[in-house]
Amino acid sequence: MRGLWEPWEEDHLVVDSAVGSSELSVSLVVELVRGLRSTGETADPGIVGR
C-alpha cells in the first residue's frame, strides 16, 4: 500500500484497519486525503498505520 506522502496519479481511498466500515470515518479519511492533495502538503509518515 502506498503512503499518503507518496504521489498518486488517480484517486485512492486509504482506510486504516482501525476505521472499520463506519461511513463517517471513511468520509473523514477521504476529505483528509483530498485536503492534503489540494494544498500540496504531505502527511507525516508516522501517522500512517496506527
PyMOL Python script that loads the backbone (N, CA, C, O; Angstrom):
from pymol import cmd

cmd.read_pdbstr("""\
ATOM      1  N   MET A   1       0.842  -1.181   0.000  1.00  0.00           N
ATOM      2  CA  MET A   1       0.000   0.000   0.000  1.00  0.00           C
ATOM      3  C   MET A   1       0.887   1.245   0.000  1.00  0.00           C
ATOM      4  O   MET A   1       1.914   1.286   0.678  1.00  0.00           O
ATOM      5  N   ARG A   2       0.488   2.238  -0.753  1.00  0.00           N
ATOM      6  CA  ARG A   2       1.246   3.486  -0.786  1.00  0.00           C
ATOM      7  C   ARG A   2       0.880   4.356   0.403  1.00  0.00           C
ATOM      8  O   ARG A   2      -0.247   4.309   0.896  1.00  0.00           O
ATOM      9  N   GLY A   3       1.828   5.142   0.855  1.00  0.00           N
ATOM     10  CA  GLY A   3       1.573   6.073   1.945  1.00  0.00           C
ATOM     11  C   GLY A   3       0.946   7.349   1.417  1.00  0.00           C
ATOM     12  O   GLY A   3       1.007   7.635   0.221  1.00  0.00           O
ATOM     13  N   LEU A   4       0.345   8.111   2.313  1.00  0.00           N
ATOM     14  CA  LEU A   4      -0.285   9.371   1.926  1.00  0.00           C
ATOM     15  C   LEU A   4       0.730  10.358   1.375  1.00  0.00           C
ATOM     16  O   LEU A   4       0.382  11.243   0.592  1.00  0.00           O
ATOM     17  N   TRP A   5       1.986  10.209   1.781  1.00  0.00           N
ATOM     18  CA  TRP A   5       3.012  11.152   1.352  1.00  0.00           C
ATOM     19  C   TRP A   5       3.553  10.838  -0.037  1.00  0.00           C
ATOM     20  O   TRP A   5       4.306  11.632  -0.602  1.00  0.00           O
ATOM     21  N   GLU A   6       3.173   9.676  -0.598  1.00  0.00           N
ATOM     22  CA  GLU A   6       3.639   9.312  -1.925  1.00  0.00           C
ATOM     23  C   GLU A   6       2.677   9.860  -2.980  1.00  0.00           C
ATOM     24  O   GLU A   6       1.468   9.887  -2.749  1.00  0.00           O
ATOM     25  N   PRO A   7       3.185  10.291  -4.118  1.00  0.00           N
ATOM     26  CA  PRO A   7       2.307  10.840  -5.166  1.00  0.00           C
ATOM     27  C   PRO A   7       1.423   9.770  -5.798  1.00  0.00           C
ATOM     28  O   PRO A   7       1.860   8.644  -6.039  1.00  0.00           O
ATOM     29  N   TRP A   8       0.192  10.136  -6.056  1.00  0.00           N
ATOM     30  CA  TRP A   8      -0.752   9.238  -6.721  1.00  0.00           C
ATOM     31  C   TRP A   8      -1.228   9.886  -7.999  1.00  0.00           C
ATOM     32  O   TRP A   8      -1.387  11.105  -8.063  1.00  0.00           O
ATOM     33  N   GLU A   9      -1.453   9.085  -9.006  1.00  0.00           N
ATOM     34  CA  GLU A   9      -1.926   9.610 -10.275  1.00  0.00           C
ATOM     35  C   GLU A   9      -3.435   9.496 -10.394  1.00  0.00           C
ATOM     36  O   GLU A   9      -4.020  10.084 -11.303  1.00  0.00           O
ATOM     37  N   GLU A  10      -4.064   8.775  -9.524  1.00  0.00           N
ATOM     38  CA  GLU A  10      -5.513   8.655  -9.533  1.00  0.00           C
ATOM     39  C   GLU A  10      -5.993   8.644  -8.094  1.00  0.00           C
ATOM     40  O   GLU A  10      -5.213   8.425  -7.168  1.00  0.00           O
ATOM     41  N   ASP A  11      -7.298   8.884  -7.913  1.00  0.00           N
ATOM     42  CA  ASP A  11      -7.837   8.927  -6.557  1.00  0.00           C
ATOM     43  C   ASP A  11      -7.808   7.543  -5.921  1.00  0.00           C
ATOM     44  O   ASP A  11      -8.149   6.540  -6.549  1.00  0.00           O
ATOM     45  N   HIS A  12      -7.396   7.515  -4.673  1.00  0.00           N
ATOM     46  CA  HIS A  12      -7.374   6.276  -3.905  1.00  0.00           C
ATOM     47  C   HIS A  12      -8.042   6.528  -2.571  1.00  0.00           C
ATOM     48  O   HIS A  12      -7.997   7.636  -2.036  1.00  0.00           O
ATOM     49  N   LEU A  13      -8.653   5.507  -2.051  1.00  0.00           N
ATOM     50  CA  LEU A  13      -9.250   5.604  -0.723  1.00  0.00           C
ATOM     51  C   LEU A  13      -8.347   4.849   0.239  1.00  0.00           C
ATOM     52  O   LEU A  13      -8.166   3.638   0.113  1.00  0.00           O
ATOM     53  N   VAL A  14      -7.793   5.556   1.184  1.00  0.00           N
ATOM     54  CA  VAL A  14      -6.907   4.947   2.172  1.00  0.00           C
ATOM     55  C   VAL A  14      -7.658   4.855   3.482  1.00  0.00           C
ATOM     56  O   VAL A  14      -8.001   5.872   4.085  1.00  0.00           O
ATOM     57  N   VAL A  15      -7.911   3.642   3.919  1.00  0.00           N
ATOM     58  CA  VAL A  15      -8.657   3.444   5.156  1.00  0.00           C
ATOM     59  C   VAL A  15      -7.826   2.577   6.084  1.00  0.00           C
ATOM     60  O   VAL A  15      -7.494   1.439   5.749  1.00  0.00           O
ATOM     61  N   ASP A  16      -7.497   3.103   7.228  1.00  0.00           N
ATOM     62  CA  ASP A  16      -6.747   2.342   8.220  1.00  0.00           C
ATOM     63  C   ASP A  16      -7.625   1.216   8.744  1.00  0.00           C
ATOM     64  O   ASP A  16      -8.849   1.351   8.767  1.00  0.00           O
ATOM     65  N   SER A  17      -7.031   0.122   9.159  1.00  0.00           N
ATOM     66  CA  SER A  17      -7.799  -1.010   9.664  1.00  0.00           C
ATOM     67  C   SER A  17      -8.644  -0.635  10.868  1.00  0.00           C
ATOM     68  O   SER A  17      -9.673  -1.258  11.126  1.00  0.00           O
ATOM     69  N   ALA A  18      -8.216   0.382  11.604  1.00  0.00           N
ATOM     70  CA  ALA A  18      -8.967   0.814  12.784  1.00  0.00           C
ATOM     71  C   ALA A  18     -10.250   1.547  12.409  1.00  0.00           C
ATOM     72  O   ALA A  18     -11.154   1.668  13.235  1.00  0.00           O
ATOM     73  N   VAL A  19     -10.338   2.030  11.190  1.00  0.00           N
ATOM     74  CA  VAL A  19     -11.523   2.780  10.764  1.00  0.00           C
ATOM     75  C   VAL A  19     -12.729   1.861  10.653  1.00  0.00           C
ATOM     76  O   VAL A  19     -13.844   2.254  10.995  1.00  0.00           O
ATOM     77  N   GLY A  20     -12.514   0.644  10.178  1.00  0.00           N
ATOM     78  CA  GLY A  20     -13.629  -0.281  10.038  1.00  0.00           C
ATOM     79  C   GLY A  20     -14.535   0.139   8.898  1.00  0.00           C
ATOM     80  O   GLY A  20     -14.067   0.640   7.875  1.00  0.00           O
ATOM     81  N   SER A  21     -15.842  -0.067   9.077  1.00  0.00           N
ATOM     82  CA  SER A  21     -16.777   0.222   7.993  1.00  0.00           C
ATOM     83  C   SER A  21     -17.634   1.450   8.261  1.00  0.00           C
ATOM     84  O   SER A  21     -18.634   1.666   7.576  1.00  0.00           O
ATOM     85  N   SER A  22     -17.264   2.240   9.228  1.00  0.00           N
ATOM     86  CA  SER A  22     -18.044   3.429   9.556  1.00  0.00           C
ATOM     87  C   SER A  22     -18.016   4.424   8.399  1.00  0.00           C
ATOM     88  O   SER A  22     -16.949   4.867   7.974  1.00  0.00           O
ATOM     89  N   GLU A  23     -19.196   4.769   7.898  1.00  0.00           N
ATOM     90  CA  GLU A  23     -19.272   5.699   6.769  1.00  0.00           C
ATOM     91  C   GLU A  23     -18.722   7.069   7.139  1.00  0.00           C
ATOM     92  O   GLU A  23     -18.089   7.723   6.311  1.00  0.00           O
ATOM     93  N   LEU A  24     -18.952   7.507   8.361  1.00  0.00           N
ATOM     94  CA  LEU A  24     -18.451   8.810   8.796  1.00  0.00           C
ATOM     95  C   LEU A  24     -16.928   8.819   8.792  1.00  0.00           C
ATOM     96  O   LEU A  24     -16.312   9.769   8.308  1.00  0.00           O
ATOM     97  N   SER A  25     -16.321   7.768   9.327  1.00  0.00           N
ATOM     98  CA  SER A  25     -14.857   7.699   9.375  1.00  0.00           C
ATOM     99  C   SER A  25     -14.264   7.657   7.969  1.00  0.00           C
ATOM    100  O   SER A  25     -13.263   8.317   7.691  1.00  0.00           O
ATOM    101  N   VAL A  26     -14.883   6.883   7.090  1.00  0.00           N
ATOM    102  CA  VAL A  26     -14.403   6.800   5.708  1.00  0.00           C
ATOM    103  C   VAL A  26     -14.499   8.169   5.050  1.00  0.00           C
ATOM    104  O   VAL A  26     -13.590   8.587   4.333  1.00  0.00           O
ATOM    105  N   SER A  27     -15.600   8.862   5.297  1.00  0.00           N
ATOM    106  CA  SER A  27     -15.776  10.201   4.738  1.00  0.00           C
ATOM    107  C   SER A  27     -14.686  11.145   5.223  1.00  0.00           C
ATOM    108  O   SER A  27     -14.157  11.940   4.446  1.00  0.00           O
ATOM    109  N   LEU A  28     -14.348  11.061   6.506  1.00  0.00           N
ATOM    110  CA  LEU A  28     -13.307  11.922   7.061  1.00  0.00           C
ATOM    111  C   LEU A  28     -11.947  11.620   6.442  1.00  0.00           C
ATOM    112  O   LEU A  28     -11.174  12.535   6.162  1.00  0.00           O
ATOM    113  N   VAL A  29     -11.657  10.347   6.231  1.00  0.00           N
ATOM    114  CA  VAL A  29     -10.387   9.963   5.611  1.00  0.00           C
ATOM    115  C   VAL A  29     -10.319  10.498   4.185  1.00  0.00           C
ATOM    116  O   VAL A  29      -9.287  11.017   3.758  1.00  0.00           O
ATOM    117  N   VAL A  30     -11.427  10.368   3.450  1.00  0.00           N
ATOM    118  CA  VAL A  30     -11.465  10.863   2.070  1.00  0.00           C
ATOM    119  C   VAL A  30     -11.230  12.369   2.043  1.00  0.00           C
ATOM    120  O   VAL A  30     -10.467  12.866   1.216  1.00  0.00           O
ATOM    121  N   GLU A  31     -11.884  13.093   2.946  1.00  0.00           N
ATOM    122  CA  GLU A  31     -11.703  14.544   2.995  1.00  0.00           C
ATOM    123  C   GLU A  31     -10.268  14.915   3.379  1.00  0.00           C
ATOM    124  O   GLU A  31      -9.717  15.883   2.855  1.00  0.00           O
ATOM    125  N   LEU A  32      -9.667  14.153   4.284  1.00  0.00           N
ATOM    126  CA  LEU A  32      -8.279  14.404   4.673  1.00  0.00           C
ATOM    127  C   LEU A  32      -7.351  14.252   3.475  1.00  0.00           C
ATOM    128  O   LEU A  32      -6.504  15.109   3.222  1.00  0.00           O
ATOM    129  N   VAL A  33      -7.518  13.157   2.740  1.00  0.00           N
ATOM    130  CA  VAL A  33      -6.666  12.901   1.577  1.00  0.00           C
ATOM    131  C   VAL A  33      -6.866  13.985   0.527  1.00  0.00           C
ATOM    132  O   VAL A  33      -5.895  14.491  -0.036  1.00  0.00           O
ATOM    133  N   ARG A  34      -8.120  14.342   0.261  1.00  0.00           N
ATOM    134  CA  ARG A  34      -8.391  15.393  -0.727  1.00  0.00           C
ATOM    135  C   ARG A  34      -7.784  16.716  -0.285  1.00  0.00           C
ATOM    136  O   ARG A  34      -7.211  17.446  -1.094  1.00  0.00           O
ATOM    137  N   GLY A  35      -7.912  17.018   0.993  1.00  0.00           N
ATOM    138  CA  GLY A  35      -7.370  18.266   1.520  1.00  0.00           C
ATOM    139  C   GLY A  35      -5.860  18.325   1.384  1.00  0.00           C
ATOM    140  O   GLY A  35      -5.310  19.353   0.991  1.00  0.00           O
ATOM    141  N   LEU A  36      -5.189  17.234   1.705  1.00  0.00           N
ATOM    142  CA  LEU A  36      -3.731  17.190   1.591  1.00  0.00           C
ATOM    143  C   LEU A  36      -3.294  17.344   0.143  1.00  0.00           C
ATOM    144  O   LEU A  36      -2.330  18.048  -0.156  1.00  0.00           O
ATOM    145  N   ARG A  37      -4.012  16.680  -0.749  1.00  0.00           N
ATOM    146  CA  ARG A  37      -3.641  16.729  -2.160  1.00  0.00           C
ATOM    147  C   ARG A  37      -3.909  18.106  -2.750  1.00  0.00           C
ATOM    148  O   ARG A  37      -3.135  18.584  -3.579  1.00  0.00           O
ATOM    149  N   SER A  38      -4.993  18.747  -2.332  1.00  0.00           N
ATOM    150  CA  SER A  38      -5.337  20.047  -2.910  1.00  0.00           C
ATOM    151  C   SER A  38      -4.395  21.146  -2.432  1.00  0.00           C
ATOM    152  O   SER A  38      -4.158  22.114  -3.154  1.00  0.00           O
ATOM    153  N   THR A  39      -3.856  21.006  -1.225  1.00  0.00           N
ATOM    154  CA  THR A  39      -2.952  22.028  -0.701  1.00  0.00           C
ATOM    155  C   THR A  39      -1.500  21.727  -1.035  1.00  0.00           C
ATOM    156  O   THR A  39      -0.632  22.587  -0.881  1.00  0.00           O
ATOM    157  N   GLY A  40      -1.234  20.509  -1.490  1.00  0.00           N
ATOM    158  CA  GLY A  40       0.127  20.135  -1.829  1.00  0.00           C
ATOM    159  C   GLY A  40       0.959  19.769  -0.619  1.00  0.00           C
ATOM    160  O   GLY A  40       2.168  19.565  -0.735  1.00  0.00           O
ATOM    161  N   GLU A  41       0.323  19.683   0.547  1.00  0.00           N
ATOM    162  CA  GLU A  41       1.063  19.315   1.748  1.00  0.00           C
ATOM    163  C   GLU A  41       1.198  17.800   1.821  1.00  0.00           C
ATOM    164  O   GLU A  41       0.490  17.066   1.131  1.00  0.00           O
ATOM    165  N   THR A  42       2.108  17.350   2.658  1.00  0.00           N
ATOM    166  CA  THR A  42       2.307  15.917   2.822  1.00  0.00           C
ATOM    167  C   THR A  42       1.930  15.500   4.231  1.00  0.00           C
ATOM    168  O   THR A  42       2.007  16.282   5.178  1.00  0.00           O
ATOM    169  N   ALA A  43       1.526  14.259   4.340  1.00  0.00           N
ATOM    170  CA  ALA A  43       1.175  13.722   5.648  1.00  0.00           C
ATOM    171  C   ALA A  43       2.431  13.223   6.350  1.00  0.00           C
ATOM    172  O   ALA A  43       3.401  12.829   5.704  1.00  0.00           O
ATOM    173  N   ASP A  44       2.403  13.244   7.638  1.00  0.00           N
ATOM    174  CA  ASP A  44       3.508  12.708   8.428  1.00  0.00           C
ATOM    175  C   ASP A  44       3.474  11.190   8.320  1.00  0.00           C
ATOM    176  O   ASP A  44       2.484  10.581   8.725  1.00  0.00           O
ATOM    177  N   PRO A  45       4.515  10.557   7.789  1.00  0.00           N
ATOM    178  CA  PRO A  45       4.520   9.098   7.654  1.00  0.00           C
ATOM    179  C   PRO A  45       4.275   8.381   8.977  1.00  0.00           C
ATOM    180  O   PRO A  45       3.832   7.233   8.986  1.00  0.00           O
ATOM    181  N   GLY A  46       4.556   9.038  10.077  1.00  0.00           N
ATOM    182  CA  GLY A  46       4.362   8.423  11.384  1.00  0.00           C
ATOM    183  C   GLY A  46       2.910   8.191  11.741  1.00  0.00           C
ATOM    184  O   GLY A  46       2.619   7.371  12.611  1.00  0.00           O
ATOM    185  N   ILE A  47       1.974   8.902  11.082  1.00  0.00           N
ATOM    186  CA  ILE A  47       0.565   8.718  11.421  1.00  0.00           C
ATOM    187  C   ILE A  47      -0.067   7.577  10.650  1.00  0.00           C
ATOM    188  O   ILE A  47      -1.153   7.118  11.005  1.00  0.00           O
ATOM    189  N   VAL A  48       0.595   7.110   9.598  1.00  0.00           N
ATOM    190  CA  VAL A  48       0.035   6.050   8.775  1.00  0.00           C
ATOM    191  C   VAL A  48       0.302   4.702   9.432  1.00  0.00           C
ATOM    192  O   VAL A  48       1.423   4.416   9.852  1.00  0.00           O
ATOM    193  N   GLY A  49      -0.726   3.886   9.514  1.00  0.00           N
ATOM    194  CA  GLY A  49      -0.568   2.541  10.049  1.00  0.00           C
ATOM    195  C   GLY A  49      -0.791   2.419  11.532  1.00  0.00           C
ATOM    196  O   GLY A  49      -0.560   1.355  12.106  1.00  0.00           O
ATOM    197  N   ARG A  50      -1.236   3.483  12.165  1.00  0.00           N
ATOM    198  CA  ARG A  50      -1.508   3.393  13.599  1.00  0.00           C
ATOM    199  C   ARG A  50      -2.831   2.730  13.840  1.00  0.00           C
ATOM    200  O   ARG A  50      -3.238   2.563  14.990  1.00  0.00           O
TER     201      ARG A  50
END
""", "prot")
cmd.dss("prot")
cmd.show_as("cartoon", "prot")
cmd.util.cbc("prot")
cmd.orient("prot")
